Amino acid sequence: MRYIGGKWKAVILMHLFEKKRYNELRKECRSITERTLSLQLKEMEADGLILRTVHTDKAPLKVDYELTDFGKTLIPLLNSLAEWGRKTAEVDKRVQATSTVKSSTT
């Protein structure tokens, strides 16, 4: 949990299945603040999950983020969590529908 704990790390990692620039991540994680995104990226870089590459050859500077080999070992886990989330959402919908039907018949 040290590596993926918290509200945003798993979300960010899911978006980094492909190399992304900071602004691309920011757009895909709309409700995250810039400060939180920056902090989470720094923590994951320090943990060896992501690689940060700064391109200084052109102005303005461009920064790419991508999963390291170690970070890629999380892909099966993240996929399993995403699948569990989809199944849980389906169960929740059925439970809510059943509850609504019972409420309206009584």
N, CA, C and O atoms as a DFTB+ gen file, in Angstrom:
424 C
 N C O
     1  1       0.832      -1.203       0.000
     2  2       0.000       0.000       0.000
     3  2       0.870       1.258       0.000
     4  3       0.423       2.328      -0.412
     5  1       2.101       1.123       0.459
     6  2       3.007       2.272       0.455
     7  2       3.152       2.855      -0.945
     8  3       3.257       4.070      -1.110
     9  1       3.158       1.999      -1.935
    10  2       3.392       2.446      -3.300
    11  2       2.151       3.002      -3.988
    12  3       2.258       3.916      -4.806
    13  1       0.987       2.469      -3.671
    14  2      -0.221       2.897      -4.394
    15  2      -1.309       3.445      -3.480
    16  3      -2.415       3.737      -3.936
    17  1      -1.001       3.586      -2.189
    18  2      -2.001       4.068      -1.243
    19  2      -2.399       5.510      -1.517
    20  3      -1.664       6.263      -2.155
    21  1      -3.543       5.870      -1.037
    22  2      -4.036       7.234      -1.222
    23  2      -5.039       7.303      -2.356
    24  3      -5.302       6.319      -3.047
    25  1      -5.581       8.474      -2.523
    26  2      -6.667       8.684      -3.483
    27  2      -6.194       8.695      -4.939
    28  3      -6.945       8.285      -5.824
    29  1      -4.972       9.152      -5.205
    30  2      -4.599       9.452      -6.572
    31  2      -3.562       8.559      -7.220
    32  3      -3.520       8.482      -8.448
    33  1      -2.727       7.882      -6.455
    34  2      -1.618       7.151      -7.065
    35  2      -2.081       6.094      -8.059
    36  3      -1.541       6.007      -9.161
    37  1      -3.059       5.301      -7.692
    38  2      -3.540       4.261      -8.614
    39  2      -4.122       4.886      -9.878
    40  3      -3.927       4.369     -10.978
    41  1      -4.828       5.985      -9.722
    42  2      -5.419       6.681     -10.878
    43  2      -4.319       7.177     -11.811
    44  3      -4.386       6.981     -13.025
    45  1      -3.314       7.817     -11.237
    46  2      -2.204       8.334     -12.048
    47  2      -1.485       7.186     -12.750
    48  3      -1.177       7.275     -13.939
    49  1      -1.220       6.116     -12.018
    50  2      -0.529       4.972     -12.611
    51  2      -1.328       4.365     -13.751
    52  3      -0.751       3.955     -14.758
    53  1      -2.642       4.301     -13.610
    54  2      -3.480       3.775     -14.696
    55  2      -3.319       4.624     -15.965
    56  3      -3.323       4.090     -17.074
    57  1      -3.181       5.915     -15.802
    58  2      -3.009       6.799     -16.955
    59  2      -1.611       6.704     -17.545
    60  3      -1.387       7.114     -18.684
    61  1      -0.677       6.169     -16.784
    62  2       0.701       6.084     -17.270
    63  2       1.021       4.743     -17.930
    64  3       2.191       4.386     -18.068
    65  1      -0.005       4.000     -18.339
    66  2       0.263       2.795     -19.125
    67  2       1.004       3.185     -20.396
    68  3       1.740       2.383     -20.972
    69  1       0.802       4.422     -20.822
    70  2       1.531       4.993     -21.955
    71  2       2.262       6.230     -21.445
    72  3       1.807       6.879     -20.504
    73  1       3.386       6.553     -22.062
    74  2       4.150       7.747     -21.692
    75  2       3.267       8.975     -21.858
    76  3       2.562       9.111     -22.858
    77  1       3.308       9.869     -20.874
    78  2       2.469      11.069     -20.906
    79  2       3.275      12.277     -20.466
    80  3       4.239      12.167     -19.708
    81  1       2.859      13.419     -20.957
    82  2       3.401      14.684     -20.477
    83  2       2.577      15.128     -19.275
    84  3       1.455      14.667     -19.067
    85  1       3.153      16.029     -18.492
    86  2       2.488      16.521     -17.290
    87  2       1.096      17.072     -17.610
    88  3       0.124      16.746     -16.929
    89  1       1.004      17.903     -18.643
    90  2      -0.296      18.514     -18.982
    91  2      -1.320      17.477     -19.418
    92  3      -2.512      17.642     -19.159
    93  1      -0.877      16.415     -20.076
    94  2      -1.803      15.337     -20.452
    95  2      -2.358      14.673     -19.196
    96  3      -3.556      14.408     -19.104
    97  1      -1.486      14.408     -18.237
    98  2      -1.944      13.821     -16.969
    99  2      -2.916      14.749     -16.258
   100  3      -3.935      14.311     -15.725
   101  1      -2.593      16.016     -16.255
   102  2      -3.439      17.020     -15.593
   103  2      -4.838      17.035     -16.201
   104  3      -5.827      17.136     -15.475
   105  1      -4.929      16.935     -17.522
   106  2      -6.230      16.932     -18.196
   107  2      -7.000      15.651     -17.916
   108  3      -8.221      15.679     -17.767
   109  1      -6.292      14.528     -17.843
   110  2      -6.964      13.251     -17.628
   111  2      -7.402      13.057     -16.180
   112  3      -8.349      12.317     -15.912
   113  1      -6.733      13.705     -15.263
   114  2      -7.083      13.636     -13.839
   115  2      -7.647      15.004     -13.450
   116  3      -7.036      15.739     -12.674
   117  1      -8.797      15.329     -13.986
   118  2      -9.353      16.682     -13.901
   119  2      -9.512      17.222     -12.485
   120  3      -9.242      18.399     -12.247
   121  1      -9.937      16.402     -11.557
   122  2     -10.243      16.942     -10.233
   123  2      -9.048      16.960      -9.287
   124  3      -9.194      17.335      -8.124
   125  1      -7.886      16.568      -9.755
   126  2      -6.690      16.638      -8.918
   127  2      -6.086      18.036      -9.030
   128  3      -6.079      18.627     -10.109
   129  1      -5.581      18.561      -7.918
   130  2      -4.941      19.862      -7.976
   131  2      -3.524      19.698      -8.530
   132  3      -2.949      18.611      -8.481
   133  1      -2.976      20.785      -9.051
   134  2      -1.615      20.727      -9.593
   135  2      -0.617      20.353      -8.503
   136  3       0.314      19.582      -8.738
   137  1      -0.817      20.901      -7.320
   138  2       0.087      20.611      -6.197
   139  2       0.059      19.126      -5.854
   140  3       1.108      18.507      -5.676
   141  1      -1.126      18.562      -5.762
   142  2      -1.255      17.147      -5.424
   143  2      -0.653      16.279      -6.508
   144  3       0.056      15.318      -6.208
   145  1      -0.923      16.602      -7.772
   146  2      -0.349      15.825      -8.868
   147  2       1.176      15.860      -8.807
   148  3       1.830      14.826      -8.939
   149  1       1.733      17.041      -8.607
   150  2       3.192      17.167      -8.529
   151  2       3.759      16.352      -7.369
   152  3       4.762      15.656      -7.528
   153  1       3.120      16.436      -6.208
   154  2       3.595      15.685      -5.043
   155  2       3.516      14.180      -5.266
   156  3       4.442      13.445      -4.924
   157  1       2.413      13.731      -5.838
   158  2       2.244      12.299      -6.084
   159  2       3.274      11.793      -7.088
   160  3       3.842      10.715      -6.908
   161  1       3.517      12.571      -8.147
   162  2       4.513      12.185      -9.141
   163  2       5.910      12.109      -8.521
   164  3       6.670      11.185      -8.811
   165  1       6.245      13.078      -7.668
   166  2       7.554      13.064      -6.999
   167  2       7.699      11.840      -6.101
   168  3       8.755      11.207      -6.082
   169  1       6.643      11.501      -5.353
   170  2       6.688      10.334      -4.475
   171  2       6.864       9.048      -5.283
   172  3       7.657       8.181      -4.916
   173  1       6.120       8.932      -6.380
   174  2       6.210       7.715      -7.190
   175  2       7.559       7.624      -7.901
   176  3       8.076       6.528      -8.118
   177  1       8.124       8.767      -8.261
   178  2       9.461       8.753      -8.849
   179  2      10.485       8.300      -7.806
   180  3      11.360       7.487      -8.103
   181  1      10.373       8.830      -6.585
   182  2      11.281       8.443      -5.500
   183  2      11.144       6.963      -5.162
   184  3      12.125       6.325      -4.779
   185  1       9.950       6.414      -5.298
   186  2       9.703       4.991      -5.029
   187  2      10.126       4.092      -6.190
   188  3      10.084       2.867      -6.073
   189  1      10.529       4.687      -7.293
   190  2      10.991       3.907      -8.438
   191  2       9.882       3.381      -9.330
   192  3      10.112       2.485     -10.142
   193  1       8.671       3.931      -9.189
   194  2       7.538       3.477     -10.007
   195  2       7.472       4.160     -11.363
   196  3       7.048       3.561     -12.351
   197  1       7.895       5.416     -11.401
   198  2       7.827       6.167     -12.653
   199  2       9.173       6.806     -12.955
   200  3       9.995       7.036     -12.069
   201  1       9.363       7.079     -14.217
   202  2      10.559       7.747     -14.698
   203  2      10.157       9.106     -15.236
   204  3       9.225       9.220     -16.032
   205  1      10.863      10.133     -14.799
   206  2      10.616      11.510     -15.243
   207  2      11.754      11.899     -16.169
   208  3      12.923      11.841     -15.788
   209  1      11.409      12.297     -17.388
   210  2      12.407      12.706     -18.368
   211  2      12.158      14.148     -18.764
   212  3      11.070      14.497     -19.223
   213  1      13.177      14.992     -18.584
   214  2      13.080      16.402     -18.943
   215  2      13.781      16.600     -20.280
   216  3      14.947      16.239     -20.441
   217  1      13.062      17.175     -21.234
   218  2      13.617      17.468     -22.559
   219  2      14.018      18.936     -22.583
   220  3      13.167      19.825     -22.609
   221  1      15.320      19.176     -22.574
   222  2      15.828      20.547     -22.519
   223  2      16.218      21.087     -23.887
   224  3      16.667      22.227     -24.000
   225  1      16.051      20.280     -24.921
   226  2      16.494      20.678     -26.250
   227  2      15.619      21.757     -26.892
   228  3      16.055      22.437     -27.821
   229  1      14.417      21.913     -26.412
   230  2      13.509      22.920     -26.977
   231  2      12.879      23.720     -25.848
   232  3      12.685      23.217     -24.741
   233  1      12.566      24.971     -26.147
   234  2      11.824      25.777     -25.174
   235  2      10.375      25.762     -25.583
   236  3      10.116      25.826     -26.785
   237  1       9.429      25.685     -24.717
   238  2       9.593      25.485     -23.284
   239  2       9.997      24.049     -22.969
   240  3       9.874      23.149     -23.800
   241  1      10.481      23.862     -21.748
   242  2      10.868      22.526     -21.320
   243  2       9.680      21.579     -21.404
   244  3       8.541      21.964     -21.139
   245  1       9.957      20.356     -21.770
   246  2       8.905      19.337     -21.808
   247  2       9.321      18.208     -20.879
   248  3      10.481      17.795     -20.856
   249  1       8.354      17.718     -20.117
   250  2       8.615      16.653     -19.156
   251  2       7.687      15.493     -19.458
   252  3       6.471      15.661     -19.548
   253  1       8.271      14.312     -19.613
   254  2       7.506      13.090     -19.827
   255  2       7.553      12.231     -18.571
   256  3       8.533      12.239     -17.826
   257  1       6.476      11.494     -18.356
   258  2       6.414      10.519     -17.273
   259  2       6.036       9.183     -17.876
   260  3       5.184       9.104     -18.761
   261  1       6.679       8.134     -17.389
   262  2       6.344       6.784     -17.840
   263  2       6.641       5.797     -16.713
   264  3       7.407       6.089     -15.794
   265  1       6.021       4.632     -16.805
   266  2       6.264       3.597     -15.811
   267  2       7.657       3.008     -15.988
   268  3       8.123       2.808     -17.110
   269  1       8.314       2.733     -14.868
   270  2       9.568       1.991     -14.907
   271  2       9.214       0.502     -15.022
   272  3       8.041       0.134     -14.969
   273  1      10.220      -0.337     -15.177
   274  2       9.956      -1.785     -15.181
   275  2       9.304      -2.204     -13.873
   276  3       8.395      -3.035     -13.871
   277  1       9.761      -1.637     -12.761
   278  2       9.151      -1.927     -11.463
   279  2       7.698      -1.454     -11.434
   280  3       6.820      -2.161     -10.940
   281  1       7.449      -0.259     -11.965
   282  2       6.087       0.269     -12.022
   283  2       5.178      -0.596     -12.875
   284  3       3.993      -0.745     -12.576
   285  1       5.732      -1.166     -13.940
   286  2       4.938      -2.035     -14.824
   287  2       4.494      -3.309     -14.123
   288  3       3.530      -3.944     -14.552
   289  1       5.183      -3.692     -13.050
   290  2       4.745      -4.890     -12.307
   291  2       3.406      -4.652     -11.615
   292  3       2.748      -5.607     -11.201
   293  1       2.999      -3.399     -11.487
   294  2       1.698      -3.075     -10.881
   295  2       0.535      -3.206     -11.855
   296  3      -0.621      -3.226     -11.432
   297  1       0.817      -3.295     -13.149
   298  2      -0.253      -3.331     -14.149
   299  2      -1.271      -4.436     -13.873
   300  3      -2.469      -4.154     -13.873
   301  1      -0.849      -5.690     -13.636
   302  2      -1.859      -6.728     -13.359
   303  2      -2.702      -6.415     -12.114
   304  3      -3.908      -6.665     -12.096
   305  1      -2.068      -5.876     -11.091
   306  2      -2.796      -5.510      -9.877
   307  2      -3.803      -4.408     -10.163
   308  3      -4.953      -4.492      -9.732
   309  1      -3.386      -3.380     -10.881
   310  2      -4.286      -2.273     -11.200
   311  2      -5.433      -2.724     -12.098
   312  3      -6.569      -2.281     -11.932
   313  1      -5.134      -3.604     -13.046
   314  2      -6.200      -4.146     -13.895
   315  2      -7.200      -4.945     -13.065
   316  3      -8.407      -4.852     -13.286
   317  1      -6.706      -5.720     -12.123
   318  2      -7.600      -6.490     -11.240
   319  2      -8.462      -5.558     -10.399
   320  3      -9.657      -5.801     -10.232
   321  1      -7.864      -4.495      -9.871
   322  2      -8.643      -3.525      -9.092
   323  2      -9.707      -2.852      -9.951
   324  3     -10.835      -2.644      -9.504
   325  1      -9.347      -2.514     -11.181
   326  2     -10.316      -1.877     -12.084
   327  2     -11.469      -2.831     -12.391
   328  3     -12.629      -2.420     -12.405
   329  1     -11.158      -4.086     -12.632
   330  2     -12.199      -5.092     -12.893
   331  2     -13.095      -5.275     -11.669
   332  3     -14.316      -5.363     -11.797
   333  1     -12.491      -5.332     -10.490
   334  2     -13.265      -5.454      -9.256
   335  2     -14.187      -4.243      -9.109
   336  3     -15.342      -4.393      -8.711
   337  1     -13.691      -3.055      -9.424
   338  2     -14.507      -1.847      -9.345
   339  2     -15.692      -1.897     -10.291
   340  3     -16.800      -1.502      -9.926
   341  1     -15.462      -2.384     -11.514
   342  2     -16.572      -2.508     -12.481
   343  2     -17.622      -3.490     -11.974
   344  3     -18.819      -3.210     -12.048
   345  1     -17.187      -4.629     -11.463
   346  2     -18.135      -5.625     -10.950
   347  2     -18.885      -5.102      -9.735
   348  3     -20.085      -5.339      -9.590
   349  1     -18.190      -4.400      -8.875
   350  2     -18.836      -3.832      -7.693
   351  2     -19.879      -2.799      -8.091
   352  3     -20.951      -2.733      -7.489
   353  1     -19.574      -1.999      -9.094
   354  2     -20.529      -0.998      -9.568
   355  2     -21.784      -1.677     -10.121
   356  3     -22.896      -1.193      -9.910
   357  1     -21.606      -2.799     -10.831
   358  2     -22.761      -3.541     -11.357
   359  2     -23.613      -4.097     -10.219
   360  3     -24.841      -4.024     -10.267
   361  1     -22.966      -4.649      -9.204
   362  2     -23.697      -5.185      -8.044
   363  2     -24.436      -4.059      -7.347
   364  3     -25.598      -4.218      -6.976
   365  1     -23.777      -2.922      -7.164
   366  2     -24.422      -1.772      -6.524
   367  2     -25.663      -1.332      -7.284
   368  3     -26.686      -1.017      -6.677
   369  1     -25.578      -1.308      -8.615
   370  2     -26.733      -0.917      -9.426
   371  2     -27.889      -1.891      -9.226
   372  3     -29.040      -1.478      -9.087
   373  1     -27.571      -3.207      -9.213
   374  2     -28.630      -4.211      -9.015
   375  2     -29.240      -4.094      -7.628
   376  3     -30.456      -4.208      -7.479
   377  1     -28.417      -3.867      -6.611
   378  2     -28.921      -3.728      -5.248
   379  2     -29.811      -2.493      -5.145
   380  3     -30.877      -2.548      -4.531
   381  1     -29.387      -1.392      -5.733
   382  2     -30.180      -0.171      -5.698
   383  2     -31.491      -0.348      -6.455
   384  3     -32.532       0.135      -6.008
   385  1     -31.453      -1.033      -7.591
   386  2     -32.672      -1.270      -8.367
   387  2     -33.637      -2.146      -7.579
   388  3     -34.842      -1.895      -7.569
   389  1     -33.113      -3.165      -6.924
   390  2     -33.948      -4.049      -6.115
   391  2     -34.546      -3.286      -4.941
   392  3     -35.719      -3.471      -4.617
   393  1     -33.765      -2.443      -4.310
   394  2     -34.248      -1.637      -3.181
   395  2     -35.325      -0.671      -3.624
   396  3     -36.296      -0.456      -2.898
   397  1     -35.177      -0.091      -4.787
   398  2     -36.163       0.849      -5.313
   399  2     -37.478       0.134      -5.612
   400  3     -38.552       0.659      -5.321
   401  1     -37.395      -1.056      -6.189
   402  2     -38.599      -1.839      -6.501
   403  2     -39.313      -2.221      -5.206
   404  3     -40.536      -2.104      -5.128
   405  1     -38.580      -2.672      -4.193
   406  2     -39.191      -3.062      -2.922
   407  2     -39.854      -1.867      -2.239
   408  3     -40.937      -1.991      -1.666
   409  1     -39.188      -0.694      -2.306
   410  2     -39.726       0.509      -1.674
   411  2     -41.010       0.950      -2.344
   412  3     -41.945       1.380      -1.670
   413  1     -41.068       0.848      -3.666
   414  2     -42.240       1.348      -4.373
   415  2     -43.419       0.383      -4.270
   416  3     -44.559       0.790      -4.496
   417  1     -43.174      -0.891      -3.935
   418  2     -44.279      -1.841      -3.826
   419  2     -44.858      -1.905      -2.417
   420  3     -45.913      -2.505      -2.207
   421  1     -44.189      -1.303      -1.471
   422  2     -44.707      -1.364      -0.099
   423  2     -45.464      -0.137       0.268
   424  3     -45.964      -0.032       1.388
